Amino acid sequence: MKKILALVLVLALCLTAAVSLAEGIAKEDIKLGVITLHDDKSTYDANFINAVKEACANLGLEEGKNYVIVSGIEESDACRDTALDLVDDGCNIIFADSFGHEDFLIEAAKEHPEVEFCHATGTKAHTENLANFHNAFASIYEGRYLAGVAAGLKLNEIKEAGKLKGEVPMIGYVGAFPYAEVKSGYTSFYLGARSVCPDVIMKVQFTGSWYDETGEKTAAEALIGLGADLISQHADSMGAPTACETAGIPDVSYNGSTVDACPNTFIVASRINWVPYFEYIIGQRIAGEPIDTDWTGTIATGSVELTAVNTNAAAEGTEAKLEEIKAKLESGEVKVFDTATFTKDGAPVESYLADVDTDAAFTPDTEAIKDGYFDESSLRSAPYFDIDIDGIEIVNN
Amino acid sequence: MSKEKKSEVREPLIHLSKRTTISPLKAWTIRLIAIVLGLLVCGLAAFLLIEKLQQNPERIGEFYQTFIRGSFSTSRKLWKYLKNTSVLLVISLGLTVAFRMRFWNIGGEGQTLVSVLGAIAVDFYLGGRIPEWILLILMFFAALLSGALWGIIPAVFRAKWGTNETLFTLMMNYVATYLVSYFLVIWVPSGSSSLGKLKYGKLPTLYNEQLLIVLTALFLTIALYIYLNYTKHGYEINVVGESVRTAQYVGISERKVIIRTMILSGAICGLAGYLIAAGSDQTVTTNSVGGQGFTGILVAWLGKFNPLAMILTAGLIQVLNQGAGQISQDFGVDNALPNVIVGIVLFFIIGSEFFINYEIHFRGHHSRANARKEAAK
């Protein structure tokens, strides 16, 4: 009897959940809860916070009533606790922005099938099979490729002026952690630079943290000491850009423009514009339509952007060249990870099993090369390119 | 004649004298007044700093409600509040045994973090390979041993070579953080250093998942109260804390007491680490303890190293923290601002101890008191 009762209750719950999802919600009843790892001093989190505010302003939603932002939430059970608090406070869509939030957000999603849970940069939505848990990312490798083109042009200019520190142009790159998200980023940046500056080499130094102002500054200084003619970064503080401004080394930034703090060295920055995504998930919730399990924004849909080029620091003709390459990326004429453009251990890469379905041992499981290019971010939204290609040297691991 | 001379000496406008005794009622009244004043000043600060409040001054009442809503608006939030308070309390208790001995253990953060690491290491290597209950027991001992190890190292150095324990324990916090970073690099081959939630090693649920943690903290509080106040060990800790010379004179080995007590201090922090690892997170990050090792110092001091009083101080600080978080969320302000507000309240509470220890006399106080005495005669 008890079992039957339990079954009936579970069915009733599922039915209400399904009905409430399918019915949609009136716009004034939307409440989006946003969980961020750090606050807006981190360029990464600021990029999300500003996008939420912009998307909600566009849709006429009010802060406090229709959306709330909770900052500084650890990648631990604190994330689940916060997500459940937000459900208690009436949120019907919950979003978390950090890679390590994922497992804890999934737990919360299992407890509340009536609420939509969206997570940026995560990898597990397509294997968890939960109707209310979704991943999102953007093809930022396209943006980084473009930023790399700007870097390559600058290196050509330095070379022509005879001001290279070494024999060949060298990029120094400050990365957070040595995994696919960062590797895909710096490889696309490097390939962009090499497409216009063929003899460029790159050295990468990892900091082991997403936000470590001192560590990022020290890493940038170390790379400048190793002979870097230009610096770029994939870590979230102002550490690397400020080190560049002090040393007078050109910098290609990430997440947003750093021109105010670095007027003489900032060239350009690539960033993901999350506004289309927030508008999308809110729109789907209002309409009662399902949200994509894996959503990948692209350069063509306005999710990947470059900031304005700082003509003080950039090489002449940068803007025009970027327009040209951008059009080629959009049309598909240029592929970022074209296997003709890179080698590993001296040999071309014709086949590569990528770790697309996350498991505890991170086993490679899916062929990612098709039609002569590495097919990034289409098998799932988060990047999975993690090949160590020739020309890039990792200084520390 | 002599009386006239006295009145010529100019009395200062305000002077202080140390109180010899104060009734508990009076002391608690002073504390209560301090909290109320602190909250009023908070309201004022919030009004000056939060734009939304300036636009709608009537929302100031909502400001105080929000403070309470952070911990008590739903039963789930209440349980979360009790769980967080319990973990904070256990860490504070670990620090208190050392503080009683005037051993300034600033390393609660590291002792707790390293025990989270110890427990998670067992979980990582053995989870799923042995029965869950054995796993949980092994994790328990791993956590306690790691915490005790992190406590004994500075204790031995202090006992043998007289090193400064404050700097030593502080330094051990950083060692613990980097140790976690190191293991995360080894354990996560993808390179993200994000271990994720492990599948095994979760404490069983009694009624709800927080109850066991809360009961553990309560039991420990009572046990430590008895240990510190009614046992020989507790007495020895106090003697070493009051005067090493006295301890030597009555034949208490200072070294032995320091090392024994720091093992206990570290192991209690280890228990807190276990509660974090097996009770909630099932993962470890460099920030698993999230500064509670430092907040615990405040809890212990405010509770005057009395385990029972620390239930109140831990509870108060947790209300302030969760309330501050709720304010940041509901009023759409940066999370630094609520911390300022918490700081103001704590400042008032700490300040109130001054008025409990000292009495303030204003000019004319003596002459009026004398006059009253004269009149009474």
Interface residues (C-beta under 8 A of the other chain):
Chain A: D39 D40 E63 G64 V68 I69 V70 S71 G72 E74 E75 S76 D77 A78 D81 L84 D85 D88 D89 F99 G100 E102 D103 F104 E107 F177 P178 Y179 A180 E181 V182 K183 G208 S209 D355 A361 F362 D386 N397
Chain B: K52 S73 T74 R76 K77 K80 S181 V185 V188 P189 S190 G191 S192 S193 S194 G196 K197 S280 D281 Q282 T283 T285 T286 N287 S288 G290 G325 S328 Q329 D330 F331 G332 D334 N335 A336
